[in-house]
């Protein structure tokens, strides 16, 4: 049995002493805390240091524990309870599934688990923006389709709207968009949402794509893009911008090109230029990072060119259902679906030109160049 017992508490392991009879409310709150993070195990009858001190007499019969947890949580969730012997004393191992969305106690307590600076775990309240962020990672909420409070149509930048039209004209497949007026295009791409009174207000997608830079700084403080070039620990380039997304991509590509040299390869009678990083893959990797980031979390999307790697990272981590094991084969699951649909419209390319551009989240492209271009999520 000792081999199965965790050595210490962690993000997914909790020890709870039961010598003085842990109250039902405390037990349920601890289980909710695990469920709202990554799930895990709660060991009832163990001290914080892992010493087994056993179950209280009231908890020796564990048959009704799972039902009690279901009755005291909203929405009700099921746990698995197993009676074990550790060091000759009875303990209970309670397996907690990861909540699909969020769960609270019947008293309305929302808590989550985190690791403190000293490496030990703790339960903390789930703030409103954290609850929405978690829901978006499960695809239950699309933050990018929601209106941004305090914004009006005057917050759209005519220059960025024209940039969008030019991008559709140059790259897009859906040329019908060019025949629409501004109001119709805004509706088709999800840039605005119509209120019950008939007025239209900008959505987060609209602001991110054609919003004024000053408005993005005030209303979307989490949007930021950083480009850094590090050479043997020396910083050669380090700038942060809050441009609208199309302008940000153009700015980043312009600044990246001088650091992306080409080498020529002799192929038969032809000399073929091979860049350090394939630009189409680079642009798509950055686009993925911007589309899939969590816009409720502070932090910039970082594009960092190092001596031996290109690292692109974004706040938010992987969405539910995407893991390191299935990263390259699972179907795309955008965190911000409205933003993904609108952002990809002006960048659509015919399928025969896309075959080498399938750079999904986390995928490396060794056929293009060394060092590899990889998209990491942080």
N, C-alpha and C positions, 0 to 999 in steps of 0.2 A: 504493500500500500504506500510506503514511503516514496516509491518512485513516481507515483501518480500525483503526489502532493506538491503544489507549486512551492518554490523556495521563498518567494516573497510576493507582496502585493504589486500589481502593475495596472496598466490601463484597463485590462480585461480580467483582473483577478482582485477580489476583495475578501478580506478576512473580517469576521464579526464575532466578537466575544458574546457568549450566551450565559455566562456565569450568573448574572443578575437578571436574566430573562430579557432579551432584546425585545422591545415593544414591537407590535405589528406595524405601527406607523413608521418607525425607524427602518424596519426590515424592508417594507414596501418602497420607501424612498430610496434606499440603497440599490434595490433591484431596478427601479426606474432609472436611476443614475447610470447603471451599466447599459440598460436597453437603449438609452438615448445617445450612447457613444458607439461602441462596437460590439455590444453584447459581452458575454463572458461567463465567469463563474463566481458565485458568492459561496464562501465556505463558512457555514454557521457552526460555531463551537471552537474557533481558532482565535488566538490573540493576534495583535498586529504584528508580532515578531514570528508568527507561524506556530507558536506553541499550542498544542491541542489541550483544551481544558474541558471539552465536552459540552453537551446540550443541557439546557435547563429541563427540569422534569416536565414542564408544560409542553415542551417541544419534542418529547420522545416519540410521540405518535405523529408522523409526518404526512399521513394520508390526506389531510385536509389543507395542507399548506398551499398547494398549487391553486386550489379553489379560492382560498382567501386572497391570494395575490390577484387573481382575475377579477374578484369582486371589488377590490380596492384600487383598481387602475382604470384609466380612461384614455383611449379605448382599452378594453380588457386584453391582456396578453397572457400567454401561457408559459409557465416555467416547468422545467423537469427537476424533480427532487429525488435524490439518491441518498440512502442511509449508509454510512461507512464507519469503519473503525480505524482510528489513528492513534497509535501508541496505547492501545487498549481502552480508549474512551470513544464514545459515540459522537460523530459529527455528521453534518448534513452538507452535501454538495448540491447547490442549486444552480442549474445551467440556465442562463438568460439569453434569449435570442435578441439579435439586433432589431430594434423597432423599425418598421417600415414607415418612416415619417417621424413622428414623435409621440410620446406617451407621457401621461401625467398621473399623479395620484388622484384619488377621488376628492381630495382637499384642494386640487388645482395647483399642485406643486410641480413645476418643470425644472428638472436638474439634469446636469450632464457631468461627465467625468473628464478630468484633465490631469496632466502631470505637472507637479510643482517644480521649482528651480532645483530642489534637492533630489529630484528623481522619484519622489513618492507621490501617489495619487491622491486626489481629493475630489469631492463633489461640490459643484458650484451651480448657482441658478442659471437657467437658460434665458438669455435676454431675448427680446422680441426679434431683433435682426438675426440672431443665431437660430431661432426656430424657423424663420423664413429661409435662411441659408440651407438648413438641413432639408427642408421640404423641397427646395429646388434641386438638391443633389439626387433626390428620388424621382424627379420629374413631376412632382405634385403641384408645383408652382413655377410659372415662368415669369421671373422678375423683369426680364427685358421687355415683356409685353405690357407692363403696367405703366400708367402715367406717372410723371415725376411732379411732385407737389410744387406749386408756385411757378411753374413754367408756362409760357404761352407760345403761340406760333412765331412771335417776333424773336424767339430765341434760336430759331433756325438761321443758319448762315447761307445767304444766296450763293456765295462762292463755293461752299461745300456741296450745295445742291447741284451746281453746274459741274463740279468735279465728279459727282455721282453719275450724272447724265453722260459725261464723256467716257467714264469707265464702262458704262453699259454699252455705249456705242462702240468702244474699242474691243472689249472682251466678252460682253454678255451675249447670250443666245436669245434672250427675250427682248427683241427690239420693239415689241408692242408698248413697253414702258415709255419709250421715247415719244409716243404719240399722246400720252396722258398729260393733263395739266398738273400743276403742283399738288392740288388737293387730291386728285384721283391717285397720283403716284404715292402720296403719303399714306392713303388708305390701303393701297395694294401692297405696300411694303411694310405696313404696320408701324409707320412713323408717328401716327396719331391715333387717338382713341376718341370716339364721339361720346360726349356726356348726355345724360337724359334731357338736358335743356337744349341740345342741338349743337353746342359749341364743341370744337375740337381742341384737344390738348396733346402736347408731345408725350410720347412714351420714351422709356429709357433707350430703346433701339433707335428712335428718331434722333435723340440728342447725341448718342454715341457716333452716329454716322454723319449727320449734317448739322449738329449743334454748334453754337459759337464756343470758341475756346474759353472765354471768360465765364460762360454759363456752366460749362463742364467743370471748371475749377470750383465753382460755388455750389453746384447742385449734385455733382457726381464726383465727390472727393476721392472715391476709391479708384477712379480711372487714372492710370499713369503708366507710361512706357519708358523703360530705361535701356540705353544701349551703352555697353561697356566693352572696351578692348583692353585685355591684359596681356602683356608680353613679359615673361620672366619676372612676374610680380610687380612690374611697372605698369602704371595706368596710362594708356595712350589716348583713351577716349572715354568719357564718363559724363553722359548728359541724360536728363530726365525731361520728358515732355508730356503734355496733356492735350495733344491735338485730337481732333475727331479722327475716327479710325482710318478712313481712306487717306487722309493727309498724313497720319502717323506712319502708315505703311510706306508711302512715297518717301517721307523723310528718312525712315530707317533704311530703306533700300539704297537711297542716294548716299548715305553715310557709310553703308556697309561695303559698297562696291570697291572703294580704294583698298580695303583690307581683304579682298577676295581675288588674288592673282590667278592667272591662267597659265597652264602649261600645254604645249603642243605635243601631240602624239602622232607618230607616223603610222598611218593605216594604209598599206599599199602605196598608191600614188598620191594619197591625200594626207594633209596635215590637219588634225582635228584638235581644236582648242578645248581643253578640259579645265573648268574652273575648280578652285578649291572647294567651293560649295555651290551646288546647282541652284540657281536663283529662284526657279519656280518652286523647288522644294523649300527653300528658305522662306519665301513669301507665304507659302501655305502653312508652314510650321508656325510662323508668327501669327497668321490669321487664326489658326486653331487655338493658340494660347489666349488671344484676345476674346475669342468667342466663348471658350469654355471656362474662363476665369470666374470666380465668385465675386460679383460686384457688391456683396455685403461685407467683404473683408478688405481691410487696408493692406496696402502693399502694391508694388508695381509689377507689371509683366517685364521680366528681365531678359534681355538678349545679350549674352556675354560670350565674346570670342576670346578663347584662351589659347595657349601655345599648342595644345593637342586636342581641342574640342570646341564645338559650338554648343552652348547650353542655352536653351530657351525654357523659362519656368514661369508659372503663373500661380497666384494664390487660389486655393480652393481644393486642391487634390483631385483625385479621380471620383467621378460620379458613381452612384451605387450600381453594382453589376459589372463594373469594369475593374479588373485587377491586373497585376503584373503578369499573371499566368495567361489571361485571354486578351491582353492588350492589342495584339496585332490581328486578331481574328474576329473579335466581337463587332457587332453592328454599331455605327456611330450613335451616341446618345448625348446630344447637346444639352448642356445645363441651361442654356438660354436659347430656346428654340426659335423664338421670333427674331432674335439677333442673328442667329445662324442662317435662317432663310433669307433675310434681307441682305446680309453681308455677302453671301455667296452669289446673289443675283448678278451684280456687275462683274463677277470674276468667273462666270461660267465659261468653259472652253469645250470645244468638240471632243468627243470621247477619244479620237485618235491622237489628240494632243495631251490627253490626261494620263496616258498609261504610265508615265514615269513620275507623275505628280502625286501619287497616293501616299503622302506622308501623313499617317494618322498620329494620334496622340501617343508619343513615346517611341515612334518607329525611327530606326536609323536607315540611312540609304547608302550602303557601302559602294553601290555601283556608280555613285556620283564622284566622290572624291575622298581624300583623307585630309584632315581629320573628319570623322563622321559628323553629320548634322543630326542632332538628336533633340527631341522635344521632351523635356522632363517636367513633371508637375510637382509643385512644392506647396 
